[in-house]
Amino acid sequence: MWQGIWQTVRLVHRGLREKVVASWPLEDILTLQRRRLKHLVAYAKANSPFYAMRYSHIDPDDFRLEDLPPVTKTEMMVHFDDFVTDRRLKKKELEQFMGDPERLGEWYLGEFAPSRTSGTQGVQAIIVQDREMMNLLFALQMTRGTVFPTTWWSIVKRLFERVRLAVITIGRGFYPSAAALAYAPRAARYFVRRKWFSRIEPLEQLVAELNRFQPQVLLAYANVLDILAREQLSSRLQLSHLRQVINMSEPLSDGARRLIEAAFRLPVTNNYAAGECMALTTGCPAGYGMHLQADWAILEVVDRNYRPVPPGQPGEKVLLTNLYNYVQPFIRYELGDVVTMSPLPCPCGSPLPLILKVEGRTDEVVWIRDGDRLRRVHPYVFVDCLDEYPAVGWYQLVQTERNRFVLRASPAPGRQVSREELTAVLQRGLKYFGIADLVRVDIEIVPDLAPDPRSGKLKRIVSLVGTPTEVGHEEATLVRRASV
């Protein structure tokens, strides 16, 4: 009991400390950022064989950020065992551990929370975090980017009036958003009453459970929020106690934002994070954008040649530096996201840098026929299936007929793809989501699958048949209702 009380006190103290820092002048926050960067570089050089070689010419006490060479996902994964700073961590053993979705929530070696990102750049990334990192993530979520009061007394009060949080994800595996939930600190349950849904089908059942639970906070992917907004507008979903709606993991279009805000009568809190840095931002509660947590992360918006892009203009990619992960140092780590920084401070008054817009992966929602009705299938259903098989690198799923698809897949670097294994993984996943008997997927294994040469990305799900006419008419009606 005393251990639980002590952990709770520590979590409250940590959250309040992070809240104070977030109110500092930006110059002071950047001074703290620079101090943490120097310490991270020194630690990485001393404890990671990869960085010892990469930074052989770097003086940890005297360097500029641009002196540090960028790192790609492929480089990190090829050299994974030397990239990490803990010699017990091995890529092969971590892949075996994460191969069983039932182990999600079990601490690897009793200490580490593993996860993996989707293979949007032809290779999956394995990410390892420890307990202190997960504590930090929750503390930041509790005191930054929330509509609830964050005074000492109001946080303590939550111990007696827990916030009702509904989280809706797609899938069962070790992807970052699921890991953030599964490895949340145990003391978090004293502040939040959480209900976690891992699928949206059958939609009628999800709507009924949400109506019973009546969450105060709704956290889901943009596509799922879009679906639920339409249910709210139709009065099938009736969430009357909502105080905050949060988008995670997917880009939020202007049209989707307007629809969601009209349905729930709340601004959408839009989060931008990467599996490599889950604490990258917190969404502005007033809906102006995303606050970069500059005390814990550095985000460089650059063009294709790594030259800085001025605020107000979109870059072609970003370089991410995670200042809190000492187990697996991500320093100037390249991501293909298109980000636009604001040239002005956030109107809400936060001193943290403001991200106006993020354009990441935009996979297409597909519709299939289930008997005499049409069924909307979230793209993460297919992504979740395929991400369980790290031998696959680039892939693209093409809907050629309403219930027929072609999967074109190429091997990840240094891997071989087995048609039998890929078929088994795909069928197991489709069965879990209840569509294995509805769709046919033909598999083509190709030696190479080229992404777009400009963006470096490949649209993973493409529909050649589009949205059914009758669905399009219904959605247009709902959009008109939302705009009235």
ZAVO-388021 format. One record per residue (C-alpha): residue in three letters; x, y, z. Coordinates in nm, 4 decimals, m for minus. Example, Ala and Ser with C-alpha at 12.3 -4.5 7.8 and 13.67 -1.06 7.14 Angstrom:
! ZAVO-388021
 residuo     east    north       up
     ALA   1.2300  m0.4500   0.7800
     SER   1.3670  m0.1060   0.7140
END
This chain:
! ZAVO-388021
 residuo     east    north       up
     MET   0.0000   0.0000   0.0000
     TRP   0.2745   0.2443   0.1008
     GLN   0.4570   0.1792  m0.2241
     GLY   0.1435   0.2702  m0.4197
     ILE   0.0997   0.5907  m0.2182
     TRP   0.4640   0.6838  m0.2739
     GLN   0.4338   0.6233  m0.6504
     THR   0.1223   0.8392  m0.6611
     VAL   0.2942   1.1244  m0.4727
     ARG   0.5926   1.1026  m0.7083
     LEU   0.3642   1.1157  m1.0116
     VAL   0.1820   1.4237  m0.8812
     HIS   0.5129   1.5939  m0.8013
     ARG   0.6484   1.5082  m1.1462
     GLY   0.3406   1.6423  m1.3203
     LEU   0.3438   1.9707  m1.1271
     ARG   0.7148   2.0148  m1.2007
     GLU   0.6526   1.9669  m1.5732
     LYS   0.3685   2.2186  m1.5581
     VAL   0.5973   2.4814  m1.4030
     VAL   0.8645   2.4353  m1.6710
     ALA   0.6029   2.4734  m1.9457
     SER   0.5268   2.8245  m1.8135
     TRP   0.8892   2.9451  m1.8263
     PRO   0.9959   3.2034  m2.0856
     LEU   1.0952   3.0309  m2.4096
     GLU   1.4578   3.1436  m2.3696
     ASP   1.4832   2.9561  m2.0390
     ILE   1.3196   2.6460  m2.1886
     LEU   1.5718   2.6489  m2.4752
     THR   1.8586   2.6830  m2.2264
     LEU   1.7319   2.3682  m2.0520
     GLN   1.6965   2.2007  m2.3923
     ARG   2.0595   2.2755  m2.4782
     ARG   2.1812   2.1412  m2.1429
     ARG   1.9878   1.8176  m2.1904
     LEU   2.1156   1.7810  m2.5469
     LYS   2.4792   1.8038  m2.4368
     HIS   2.4233   1.5452  m2.1653
     LEU   2.2464   1.3103  m2.4091
     VAL   2.5230   1.3381  m2.6708
     ALA   2.7902   1.2662  m2.4099
     TYR   2.5993   0.9639  m2.2807
     ALA   2.5307   0.8264  m2.6296
     LYS   2.8945   0.8605  m2.7308
     ALA   3.0121   0.6857  m2.4122
     ASN   2.7592   0.3993  m2.4116
     SER   2.6484   0.3285  m2.7700
     PRO   2.9064   0.1719  m3.0066
     PHE   2.7114   0.3181  m3.2988
     TYR   2.7343   0.6742  m3.1651
     ALA   3.0921   0.6257  m3.0433
     MET   3.1906   0.5778  m3.4062
     ARG   2.9440   0.8305  m3.5507
     TYR   3.0528   1.1011  m3.3028
     SER   3.4254   1.0244  m3.2956
     HIS   3.4932   1.3832  m3.4089
     ILE   3.2370   1.5435  m3.1755
     ASP   3.3331   1.7153  m2.8506
     PRO   3.0239   1.6720  m2.6272
     ASP   3.1089   1.9993  m2.4508
     ASP   3.1480   2.2063  m2.7666
     PHE   2.9330   2.1353  m3.0725
     ARG   2.6497   2.2791  m3.2768
     LEU   2.3335   2.0796  m3.3406
     GLU   2.4022   2.0827  m3.7161
     ASP   2.7446   1.9227  m3.6511
     LEU   2.5657   1.5993  m3.5574
     PRO   2.5037   1.3759  m3.8618
     PRO   2.1377   1.2771  m3.9196
     VAL   2.0316   0.9166  m3.8555
     THR   1.7801   0.7195  m4.0636
     LYS   1.5445   0.4457  m3.9532
     THR   1.7238   0.1928  m4.1735
     GLU   2.0628   0.2783  m4.0191
     MET   1.9196   0.2453  m3.6706
     MET   1.7644  m0.0941  m3.7387
     VAL   2.0638  m0.2371  m3.9275
     HIS   2.2897  m0.1434  m3.6332
     PHE   2.0265  m0.1869  m3.3617
     ASP   2.2324  m0.3975  m3.1187
     ASP   2.5097  m0.1345  m3.1241
     PHE   2.2689   0.1594  m3.1399
     VAL   2.1161   0.0988  m2.7955
     THR   2.3100   0.1787  m2.4800
     ASP   2.2078  m0.1316  m2.2831
     ARG   2.4017  m0.4336  m2.4081
     ARG   2.1229  m0.6725  m2.2974
     LEU   1.8911  m0.5436  m2.5692
     LYS   1.9022  m0.7508  m2.8884
     LYS   1.6890  m0.6964  m3.1969
     LYS   1.6176  m1.0641  m3.2612
     GLU   1.5028  m1.1300  m2.9058
     LEU   1.2851  m0.8180  m2.8988
     GLU   1.1178  m0.9200  m3.2246
     GLN   1.0428  m1.2622  m3.0760
     PHE   0.8979  m1.1015  m2.7632
     MET   0.6725  m0.8693  m2.9624
     GLY   0.5682  m1.1517  m3.1923
     ASP   0.3121  m1.2500  m2.9287
     PRO   0.0491  m0.9725  m2.8915
     GLU  m0.0620  m1.1280  m2.5616
     ARG   0.2635  m1.0072  m2.4024
     LEU   0.1714  m0.6416  m2.4500
     GLY   0.1951  m0.4847  m2.1051
     GLU   0.4584  m0.7308  m1.9840
     TRP   0.7838  m0.5489  m1.9077
     TYR   1.0691  m0.6851  m2.1189
     LEU   1.3502  m0.8048  m1.8876
     GLY   1.1336  m0.6597  m1.6099
     GLU   1.2412  m0.3057  m1.7071
     PHE   1.1533  m0.2062  m2.0614
     ALA   0.8401  m0.1154  m2.2582
     PRO   0.8975  m0.2209  m2.6204
     SER   0.6991  m0.1083  m2.9218
     ARG   0.7391  m0.0916  m3.2973
     THR   0.6422   0.1582  m3.5614
     SER   0.4745   0.0758  m3.8913
     GLY   0.6959   0.0199  m4.1930
     THR   0.6082   0.3417  m4.3747
     GLN   0.9690   0.3802  m4.4889
     GLY   1.0230   0.0187  m4.5907
     VAL   1.1344  m0.1017  m4.2486
     GLN   0.9795  m0.1204  m3.9031
     ALA   1.1477   0.0507  m3.6124
     ILE   1.1814  m0.1164  m3.2723
     ILE   1.1566   0.1299  m2.9843
     VAL   1.2570   0.0615  m2.6250
     GLN   1.1643   0.2786  m2.3272
     ASP   1.2002   0.2298  m1.9538
     ARG   0.9647   0.2949  m1.6627
     GLU   1.0843   0.6503  m1.6028
     MET   1.0032   0.7414  m1.9625
     MET   0.6497   0.6086  m1.9284
     ASN   0.6093   0.8016  m1.6013
     LEU   0.7240   1.1188  m1.7783
     LEU   0.4785   1.0626  m2.0633
     PHE   0.1817   1.0346  m1.8262
     ALA   0.2959   1.3311  m1.6150
     LEU   0.3087   1.5478  m1.9271
     GLN  m0.0330   1.4294  m2.0406
     MET  m0.1769   1.5000  m1.6959
     THR  m0.0563   1.8611  m1.6738
     ARG  m0.0018   1.9856  m2.0300
     GLY  m0.2547   1.9871  m2.3089
     THR  m0.5498   1.9102  m2.0819
     VAL  m0.8698   2.1074  m2.0295
     PHE  m0.8846   1.9993  m1.6649
     PRO  m0.7392   2.2269  m1.3949
     THR  m0.3794   2.1440  m1.3032
     THR  m0.3315   2.3105  m0.9658
     TRP  m0.1940   2.0971  m0.6841
     TRP  m0.5362   2.0708  m0.5227
     SER  m0.7228   1.9932  m0.8477
     ILE  m0.4828   1.7070  m0.9262
     VAL  m0.5230   1.5647  m0.5765
     LYS  m0.8990   1.6041  m0.6159
     ARG  m0.8861   1.3684  m0.9155
     LEU  m0.7979   1.0899  m0.6750
     PHE  m1.1570   1.1119  m0.5555
     GLU  m1.3206   1.2177  m0.8843
     ARG  m1.1410   1.0224  m1.1530
     VAL  m1.1650   1.1469  m1.5095
     ARG  m1.3532   0.9049  m1.7368
     LEU  m1.1384   0.8401  m2.0427
     ALA  m1.2483   0.6376  m2.3471
     VAL  m0.9628   0.5273  m2.5733
     ILE  m1.0315   0.3680  m2.9100
     THR  m0.7483   0.2036  m3.0994
     ILE  m0.7370  m0.0505  m3.3790
     GLY  m0.5444  m0.3700  m3.3284
     ARG  m0.3737  m0.5721  m3.0628
     GLY  m0.0010  m0.5353  m3.1186
     PHE   0.2971  m0.3456  m2.9844
     TYR   0.2378  m0.0254  m3.1816
     PRO   0.3272   0.2946  m2.9912
     SER  m0.0209   0.4195  m2.8991
     ALA  m0.1117   0.0786  m2.7536
     ALA   0.2204   0.0609  m2.5683
     ALA   0.1603   0.4057  m2.4170
     LEU  m0.1631   0.2701  m2.2709
     ALA  m0.0423  m0.0776  m2.1754
     TYR   0.2690   0.0487  m1.9949
     ALA   0.1173   0.3532  m1.8258
     PRO   0.2304   0.3848  m1.4627
     ARG   0.0169   0.1880  m1.2170
     ALA  m0.0520   0.5055  m1.0197
     ALA  m0.2337   0.6458  m1.3257
     ARG  m0.5382   0.4355  m1.2449
     TYR  m0.5958   0.6483  m0.9332
     PHE  m0.6459   0.9569  m1.1531
     VAL  m0.8163   0.8141  m1.4614
     ARG  m1.0987   0.5657  m1.5042
     ARG  m1.0061   0.4290  m1.8457
     LYS  m1.2097   0.2184  m2.0858
     TRP  m1.0026   0.0907  m2.3766
     PHE  m1.1646  m0.0315  m2.6972
     SER  m0.9391  m0.2140  m2.9444
     ARG  m1.1880  m0.2367  m3.2309
     ILE  m1.4777  m0.0387  m3.3736
     GLU  m1.6801  m0.3297  m3.5100
     PRO  m1.9585  m0.3949  m3.4559
     LEU  m2.0160  m0.0198  m3.4512
     GLU  m2.3559  m0.0556  m3.2828
     GLN  m2.1935  m0.2264  m2.9845
     LEU  m1.9214   0.0378  m2.9553
     VAL  m2.1815   0.3149  m2.9626
     ALA  m2.3904   0.1425  m2.6951
     GLU  m2.0880   0.0990  m2.4642
     LEU  m1.9802   0.4600  m2.5093
     ASN  m2.3312   0.5772  m2.4279
     ARG  m2.3240   0.3754  m2.1063
     PHE  m1.9737   0.4899  m2.0081
     GLN  m2.0291   0.8602  m2.0902
     PRO  m1.6613   0.9575  m2.1126
     GLN  m1.5355   1.3040  m2.0273
     VAL  m1.2376   1.2588  m2.2594
     LEU  m1.2475   1.0779  m2.5938
     LEU  m0.9136   0.9734  m2.7460
     ALA  m0.9035   0.8075  m3.0897
     TYR  m0.7619   0.8168  m3.4425
     ALA  m0.8913   1.0885  m3.6743
     ASN  m1.0753   0.8336  m3.8897
     VAL  m1.2492   0.6873  m3.5835
     LEU  m1.3426   1.0318  m3.4519
     ASP  m1.4927   1.1027  m3.7940
     ILE  m1.7081   0.7885  m3.7700
     LEU  m1.8183   0.8689  m3.4148
     ALA  m1.8975   1.2292  m3.5076
     ARG  m2.1417   1.1010  m3.7681
     GLU  m2.2978   0.8731  m3.5072
     GLN  m2.3330   1.1711  m3.2720
     LEU  m2.4960   1.3805  m3.5437
     SER  m2.7405   1.0982  m3.6137
     SER  m2.8238   1.0869  m3.2378
     ARG  m2.7305   0.7187  m3.2146
     LEU  m2.4278   0.8261  m3.0109
     GLN  m2.5205   1.0624  m2.7284
     LEU  m2.2143   1.1782  m2.5365
     SER  m2.3345   1.4576  m2.3116
     HIS  m2.0456   1.4777  m2.0630
     LEU  m1.7532   1.5245  m2.3015
     ARG  m1.5031   1.7936  m2.2087
     GLN  m1.2199   1.7066  m2.4469
     VAL  m1.1821   1.5255  m2.7810
     ILE  m0.8273   1.4216  m2.8700
     ASN  m0.6931   1.3019  m3.2039
     MET  m0.3913   1.0729  m3.2044
     SER  m0.1642   0.9053  m3.4605
     GLU  m0.3304   1.0313  m3.7800
     PRO  m0.3292   1.3626  m3.9685
     LEU  m0.6503   1.5570  m3.9136
     SER  m0.7941   1.7207  m4.2246
     ASP  m0.9715   2.0563  m4.2044
     GLY  m1.2963   1.8927  m4.3157
     ALA  m1.2746   1.6200  m4.0509
     ARG  m1.1969   1.8811  m3.7847
     ARG  m1.5050   2.0862  m3.8745
     LEU  m1.7264   1.7782  m3.8703
     ILE  m1.5950   1.6524  m3.5333
     GLU  m1.6139   1.9938  m3.3692
     ALA  m1.9694   2.0471  m3.4947
     ALA  m2.0790   1.7059  m3.3697
     PHE  m1.9303   1.7299  m3.0200
     ARG  m1.9370   2.1105  m2.9868
     LEU  m1.5756   2.1095  m2.8693
     PRO  m1.2429   2.2051  m3.0270
     VAL  m1.0340   1.9028  m3.1269
     THR  m0.7102   1.8657  m2.9349
     ASN  m0.4728   1.7487  m3.2066
     ASN  m0.1639   1.5563  m3.0950
     TYR   0.1474   1.4936  m3.3023
     ALA   0.3848   1.2280  m3.1805
     ALA   0.6151   0.9617  m3.3165
     GLY   0.6790   0.6215  m3.1662
     GLU   1.0398   0.7365  m3.1357
     CYS   0.9247   1.0282  m2.9176
     MET   0.5773   0.9862  m2.7702
     ALA   0.6177   1.3049  m2.5653
     LEU   0.6910   1.5183  m2.8723
     THR   0.3891   1.7468  m2.8374
     THR   0.0719   1.8073  m2.6462
     GLY  m0.2280   1.9398  m2.8316
     CYS  m0.3398   2.2935  m2.7628
     PRO  m0.6654   2.2624  m2.5629
     ALA  m0.7995   2.5682  m2.7461
     GLY  m0.7497   2.3914  m3.0791
     TYR  m0.4824   2.6195  m3.2295
     GLY  m0.2346   2.3422  m3.3089
     MET   0.0231   2.1417  m3.1193
     HIS   0.2722   2.2634  m2.8591
     LEU   0.6224   2.1282  m2.9149
     GLN   0.7587   2.0157  m2.5785
     ALA   1.0863   2.1914  m2.6394
     ASP   1.2272   2.1009  m2.2996
     TRP   1.2122   1.7311  m2.3935
     ALA   1.2476   1.7274  m2.7719
     ILE   1.4013   1.9118  m3.0662
     LEU   1.2206   1.9174  m3.3987
     GLU   1.4033   2.0553  m3.7017
     VAL   1.1857   2.1238  m4.0061
     VAL   1.4101   2.0818  m4.3110
     ASP   1.4058   2.0419  m4.6887
     ARG   1.5305   1.7337  m4.8722
     ASN   1.8921   1.8508  m4.8294
     TYR   1.8544   1.9026  m4.4518
     ARG   1.8469   2.2801  m4.4833
     PRO   1.6227   2.4555  m4.2276
     VAL   1.2819   2.5688  m4.3490
     PRO   1.1522   2.8950  m4.1966
     PRO   0.8393   2.8942  m3.9777
     GLY   0.5199   2.9358  m4.1729
     GLN   0.6411   2.7152  m4.4581
     PRO   0.6058   2.3343  m4.4777
     GLY   0.9251   2.1318  m4.4820
     GLU   0.9876   1.8086  m4.6695
     LYS   1.0905   1.6093  m4.3614
     VAL   1.1914   1.6602  m3.9999
     LEU   1.4880   1.5706  m3.7820
     LEU   1.3787   1.4583  m3.4359
     THR   1.5906   1.4566  m3.1222
     ASN   1.4409   1.2838  m2.8186
     LEU   1.5988   1.4313  m2.5054
     TYR   1.4644   1.1783  m2.2552
     ASN   1.5444   0.8380  m2.4100
     TYR   1.8911   0.7361  m2.2947
     VAL   1.8313   0.3665  m2.3660
     GLN   1.7936   0.4230  m2.7399
     PRO   1.9179   0.7723  m2.8289
     PHE   1.7281   0.9275  m3.1188
     ILE   1.9457   1.2228  m3.2180
     ARG   1.8594   1.4093  m3.5391
     TYR   1.6530   1.1084  m3.6422
     GLU   1.4919   1.1477  m3.9835
     LEU   1.1144   1.1258  m4.0241
     GLY   0.9226   1.1834  m4.3464
     ASP   0.6509   1.4017  m4.1932
     VAL   0.5656   1.7336  m4.3553
     VAL   0.5444   1.9875  m4.0712
     THR   0.4669   2.3584  m4.0643
     MET   0.5799   2.5580  m3.7612
     SER   0.4053   2.8791  m3.6634
     PRO   0.6068   3.2009  m3.6936
     LEU   0.4078   3.3393  m3.4000
     PRO   0.3479   3.2203  m3.0411
     CYS   0.0310   3.0236  m2.9707
     PRO  m0.2705   3.2527  m2.9093
     CYS  m0.3525   3.0456  m2.5996
     GLY  m0.0508   3.1993  m2.4251
     SER   0.1784   2.8958  m2.4069
     PRO   0.5459   2.9862  m2.4583
     LEU   0.6147   2.6496  m2.6242
     PRO   0.6713   2.6555  m3.0033
     LEU   0.3491   2.6009  m3.1987
     ILE   0.3100   2.3449  m3.4771
     LEU   0.0356   2.4567  m3.7138
     LYS   0.0037   2.1530  m3.9368
     VAL   0.1356   1.8009  m3.9845
     GLU   0.0940   1.5977  m4.2998
     GLY   0.1851   1.2362  m4.2424
     ARG   0.0520   0.9109  m4.3779
     THR  m0.3028   0.9274  m4.5134
     ASP  m0.4191   0.5714  m4.5714
     GLU  m0.7535   0.5301  m4.7404
     VAL  m1.0649   0.4005  m4.5672
     VAL  m1.2227   0.1177  m4.7681
     TRP  m1.5766  m0.0138  m4.7888
     ILE  m1.6580  m0.3842  m4.8252
     ARG  m1.9889  m0.5668  m4.8611
     ASP  m2.1106  m0.7764  m4.5697
     GLY  m2.4275  m0.9524  m4.6808
     ASP  m2.6864  m0.6905  m4.7685
     ARG  m2.5021  m0.4036  m4.6027
     LEU  m2.1837  m0.2052  m4.6593
     ARG  m1.9139  m0.2064  m4.3980
     ARG  m1.6466   0.0577  m4.3443
     VAL  m1.3008  m0.0877  m4.2747
     HIS  m1.0458   0.1333  m4.1027
     PRO  m0.7022   0.1229  m4.2721
     TYR  m0.5346   0.0277  m3.9446
     VAL  m0.7033  m0.3134  m3.9684
     PHE  m0.4735  m0.4047  m4.2578
     VAL  m0.1755  m0.2157  m4.1182
     ASP  m0.2043  m0.4005  m3.7881
     CYS  m0.2096  m0.7379  m3.9655
     LEU   0.0978  m0.6675  m4.1751
     ASP   0.2992  m0.4998  m3.9019
     GLU   0.3133  m0.8331  m3.7194
     TYR   0.5481  m0.9590  m3.9909
     PRO   0.8694  m0.7487  m3.9835
     ALA   1.0178  m0.9368  m4.2818
     VAL   0.7915  m0.7215  m4.5025
     GLY   0.9330  m0.3820  m4.5989
     TRP   0.7460  m0.1661  m4.8481
     TYR   0.3967  m0.2857  m4.9254
     GLN   0.0788  m0.1658  m5.0907
     LEU  m0.2718  m0.3049  m5.0636
     VAL  m0.4958  m0.2280  m5.3620
     GLN  m0.8731  m0.2767  m5.3492
     THR  m0.9554  m0.3983  m5.6997
     GLU  m1.3162  m0.5026  m5.6318
     ARG  m1.5491  m0.4357  m5.3386
     ASN  m1.4310  m0.7470  m5.1468
     ARG  m1.1105  m0.8288  m5.3346
     PHE  m0.7612  m0.6938  m5.2775
     VAL  m0.4097  m0.7385  m5.4124
     LEU  m0.1217  m0.7143  m5.1663
     ARG   0.2138  m0.6282  m5.3215
     ALA   0.4961  m0.6741  m5.0702
     SER   0.8739  m0.6494  m5.0871
     PRO   1.1279  m0.7726  m4.8287
     ALA   1.2743  m0.5430  m4.5655
     PRO   1.6527  m0.4906  m4.5947
     GLY   1.8353  m0.8180  m4.5270
     ARG   1.5116  m1.0183  m4.4977
     GLN   1.3221  m1.2749  m4.7004
     VAL   0.9438  m1.2913  m4.7264
     SER   0.7749  m1.6302  m4.7073
     ARG   0.4428  m1.6404  m4.8928
     GLU   0.3147  m1.9063  m4.6519
     GLU   0.4107  m1.7076  m4.3411
     LEU   0.2722  m1.3828  m4.4829
     THR  m0.0554  m1.5537  m4.5759
     ALA  m0.0875  m1.7036  m4.2270
     VAL  m0.0173  m1.3694  m4.0567
     LEU  m0.2656  m1.1885  m4.2785
     GLN  m0.5413  m1.4440  m4.2302
     ARG  m0.4901  m1.4497  m3.8533
     GLY  m0.5288  m1.0726  m3.8382
     LEU  m0.8300  m1.0567  m4.0689
     LYS  m0.9953  m1.3292  m3.8638
     TYR  m0.9410  m1.1276  m3.5459
     PHE  m1.1189  m0.8317  m3.7073
     GLY  m1.3995  m1.0532  m3.8370
     ILE  m1.3487  m1.0055  m4.2110
     ALA  m1.1445  m1.3128  m4.3087
     ASP  m1.4535  m1.4781  m4.4611
     LEU  m1.5586  m1.1605  m4.6400
     VAL  m1.2519  m1.0553  m4.8360
     ARG  m1.0035  m1.2217  m5.0673
     VAL  m0.6447  m1.1017  m5.0706
     ASP  m0.4112  m1.2111  m5.3508
     ILE  m0.0442  m1.1811  m5.2557
     GLU   0.2327  m1.0702  m5.4902
     ILE   0.5881  m1.0799  m5.3540
     VAL   0.8036  m0.8381  m5.5507
     PRO   1.1793  m0.7739  m5.5205
     ASP   1.1310  m0.3997  m5.4894
     LEU   0.8452  m0.1586  m5.4421
     ALA   0.9437   0.2011  m5.5005
     PRO   0.7983   0.4848  m5.2912
     ASP   0.7271   0.8295  m5.4268
     PRO   1.0723   0.9740  m5.5108
     ARG   0.9843   1.3178  m5.3747
     SER   0.8177   1.2299  m5.0463
     GLY   0.9936   0.8992  m4.9804
     LYS   0.6545   0.7471  m4.8905
     LEU   0.4256   0.4925  m5.0427
     LYS   0.0489   0.5105  m4.9989
     ARG  m0.0121   0.1764  m4.8375
     ILE  m0.3837   0.1372  m4.9031
     VAL  m0.5439   0.2375  m5.2316
     SER  m0.9022   0.1768  m5.3443
     LEU  m0.9752   0.1530  m5.7160
     VAL  m1.3488   0.1209  m5.6502
     GLY  m1.3892   0.4136  m5.4086
     THR  m1.6750   0.4933  m5.1749
     PRO  m2.0106   0.3387  m5.2721
     THR  m2.2585   0.5886  m5.4162
     GLU  m2.5195   0.5344  m5.1456
     VAL  m2.2597   0.5896  m4.8717
     GLY  m2.1334   0.9023  m5.0405
     HIS  m2.4861   1.0475  m5.0422
     GLU  m2.5368   0.9696  m4.6721
     GLU  m2.2005   1.1256  m4.5766
     ALA  m2.2754   1.4365  m4.7811
     THR  m2.6047   1.4752  m4.5921
     LEU  m2.4259   1.4522  m4.2568
     VAL  m2.1632   1.7054  m4.3633
     ARG  m2.4378   1.9508  m4.4628
     ARG  m2.6052   1.9000  m4.1242
     ALA  m2.2773   1.9672  m3.9424
     SER  m2.2211   2.2919  m4.1286
     VAL  m2.5657   2.4362  m4.0541
END
